[in-house]
Amino acid sequence: MNKTVDIPLVRYLAMTGHGSRRACDELISNGRVSVNDTVATHGIRVIPGKDIICIDNEPVEYPPVFIYLLLNKPKGYLVSDSDPENRPLTKDLLPDFKLRLFPAGRLDFQTEGAIIYTNDGLFTNKIAHPRNNIPKTYLAKVRNIPDSSTLNRWITGIRDNNQILKAMDVQIEKTTRQNAWLRVTLTGGVNRQVRRMGQATGHPVVKLIRLSIGDLNLGNLQPGESRELTRREIKSLMNYQPDHKRTSKPGKRNSEVRKISKNISHRRRRTRNDNHKKTKNRPGQ
């Protein structure tokens, strides 16, 4: 960025990782921000690298360079700056750039997979804010095998704790005798949404992996590994436009899901019939 160009103070604060623009507005409203030793007011503009901006009398330095990292978070790591229980932290898995990096969103302690770290506040807001509708796709292992009506509920909406939880899409990837692997795509930002939807429909989630954020995939990145995003990937996420064709309409299931669910039901009926025949033909019965 050309540092002789002035920009809104609220934008400067967001770009330096101090939260959304609304959060930065609150910092200004509360009198915590100063510019050149003067308490800042709304609407003020600043020149990065020239004006001295402080929050609570601590200088807010404009980063010399923006870093964008994709981390494959392992299970059993906490997305936080610190932890009173001394659990492992995801930030300790990152390369040391001598810059403070922030997570663009969250993954809970037991969840694995894709999470982005950056020092670009505007980029973080773009990725994490629900209004931007950037899809996050997960692979969820659930107990028991959900039928087509249950999968449809995941899309049309499930009420849990006075919230309506919806998935943009859900498909069965594969099944075992007692479990199913679901590919679930979300656009909202509700805490622990996949786990809550599974619990509410009688299919508790026993393993959860985030596979992608927008068009950014884990690829061959192993748990605990990270890599820098390419310019093309950064631009793709910043300019991301939802593909509404990917969205399943309420009441209409993806044909592949219907086919798999139908085969599962048929397999169950066939198993019951075979067991009935074996019981009937057993000696002494």
N, C-alpha and C positions, 0 to 999 in steps of 0.2 A: 504494500500500500504506500502511496505517496504521502509522506509524513508532513508535508506542508499544507495538506488539505484538512480543514476542520470537519469534525463529525459530531453528532449529538452525544452529549455526555452519557446518556442512558445506553447508547449503543456501545460506547467505549467500555463501560462497566460490564456489559453483557459479553463483549468480545474478549475481555480479560478473565472470564470464567466466574463472574459473581452472580450468576443466576439468570433467570429469564428477564425480559424487559420490565415486566410487572414487579419482580423482586427488586430490580435495580431502581425503579421508580420509588419503591418504599424506602430504600436506603436514602434517597435524596429527600423524600418527604420527612423522614425522621431526623434530618440534619446531620447525618453521619458522614456526608461526602463534602469535601472541600476542594476548590480549584485555586491554586496559587494563594493558599492561606485564607481564602474567603469561602464561607459556607455556600455551597452550591444551591441553585434554585432550578426548577423545572424549565426546560427549553434551552438551557445553556449549551454552547458548543465548545469543543476543545480541540487542540492540535496535538495528536499523539507525538511523544518525543520532545515536545517543547513545554507544554503546560504541565504543572505538577498537580496530579490528582491524588487525593488521599481518602481512605475510609478509616474512620476512627483514628485519625492522625498517622496511619500507616500508608506509605506510598503504594500506589497501584501502578506497577510498571507495565508498559505495553510490551508484549512478548516480542523478542527479536525475530522469532520464527514460529510458525504454527506447526504442531506435531499432530498426526492422526494415526493411531495405532489400532489394529484389530487384535484382540486377545481371545484365545480359546480358553475360557475360564474352566478350571477343573472343579469337580465336586469337592466340597469341604473348604472352600475359600470364601471369605467375606469381602463384599464390595464396599469398602469403607476406608477412611483415613486411619482409624484406630479401633481397637476393640478391648474393652475391660477384661474379657475372658482370654485374651492373648491367642485368639484363633488366627490361622493364616490369613493374610490379606492379599487381594489380587494385585494391589499396587506394587508389592514386593516382587512380582513376577516380571515387571516391566523393565526395559533398559533404562539406565540412568541418563536422562537428557539434561539434567541440572535445571529442569523446568517443572513446575507443578502441573500435573495432568489430572483431568477430571473424567469420571465415567459419564458417557452419554446414555443415561438410563441405569437400570439396575437388573441384577439377577440374584435370586435368593441363595442362601448358603449351600443348599443341596443341588441347585440347578447348574448345569454345565453349558458351555457353548459360547457363542459370539457376543462380545461386548466391545464397544469402542471407547478408547481413552484419547482425550485431546485437551489442548489448552485454548481452543477456539470456542468461546461462549455461544456465538451465533450458530455454529455448527451443532453444538450440543443441544440447543433449543430446537433446532430443525429436526434432529433425530428423535428426541425424547418427548416432545409435546404431542399429545394425542390428536390435536386439531390438524396436524400435518399428515395424518393417515399413512405414515410409512409402515408397511407391513413387517412384522417379525414372525418368522416361521419356526415352529418347534417340532421336535420328534418326542412324543410322549408315550411311555409304556404304561398301560393301565391294566388294572385287575379286571378279569372277565372280558367278554367280547361284546361291545355295544351293538345293538341292532340299528336299523336304519332310522327308526323313530327317535331314538336317543341321539344319534348323530344330527338329526334335523333340529332337535332342541338346542344343541350347541350353537347352531346358526341363527335360529329364530329368537333365542333368548332364554336365559335361566335366571330366575330371581334368587339372589343370595345376599343376606344381610342388607336388605333394602336397596340392592343394586341389581340392574339387569346386565348380565354378562353375555356377550355375544362373540362368536368367532367369525371371521370373514370367510373361512373355509375350513373344512375338516375332512380328512380321508383316511381310510384304513390302509396302512402300508403293508402289514403282514400280521398274521395271527399265530399263536401257539395254542396248546390245549386249554390254558387257563388265562392267557393274557392277549392283549392286542397292542400293536404299535400304531399310533395315530400321528398323522402329519397335520398340525394345527397352525393356522395363520391368523394372527391378531393385528388389529390396527389401533386398539385402545391402549390405555396406560394403567389399567387396574392392577393393583397389587396382587400377586400370586393367582392370576386369573385362570390359568390352565388347571392348576391344582384344585382351585375352588370349584370349577366346572365339573371336573372329574368326581370330586367328593359329592357334589350335589346330585349327581346322576347315578351314583352307586358304582362308579368306576375310579377308585382312588389311583392317583398317579404315583408310580413307584420309581420312575426314572424320567428325567426331563432334560432335553438338550435343545438349546437354541441354535438352529442351523444357519439362519440368515437374517440380515437386516436390510430391507429393500432388496436391491440386486446384489448385495455384498454377501458372499458365501464363505463358510469356513475353509472350503477346499481341503487341502492336505495338511492344514495347520493342526498340530497335535496339542492335547491338553497341556496348558502351561506355556505354550509358545505364543509369540506375537510377531506381527509384521507391520510395516508402514503401509498405509493405503496409497495407491497410485493417484495421480492427478485426475485420471479418468473416473476412478471410483469416488473420489471426493466430489467432483462435479456432478456425477450421477446422483448421489445422495442429496446434494444441495438443491438440485433441480428436479427431484423425484416427483413424478406425477402418477397417482394411483391408476392402475389398469383395472377399470371397473368390470372388464370381462372376466377377471379372475374371481370376482365375487359371486358366490352362489346365492341365488334368490331364495328368500324364505319359502318353505314348502316344496322346494324342488331340490332333489339331491343330485350330486354329481353321479353320472351314469356308472362310473367305475365303482363308486362306493355302493350303489344299489346292487351292482353285479356281485361284489364281494359279499355283501350282507346276505343276498339271496343264496349264494353258495354256502355260506356258513350255516344258514337255517336248514338248507337241504342236507348238509353233512350231519347236522345234529339229528334230524329226523331219521336219516339212514342208520346212524349209530344206534338210536333207540330201537329201531326195527330189528337190527341185527342182534342186539342184546335180548330182545323179546323172543326171537327165534331160538337163540341158544338156550334160554331158560326153558322154553317149551319142549325142546328136544333132549334136555338133560335126562339121563337115566334116573328112574325113581320118581320122576315128576308126573 
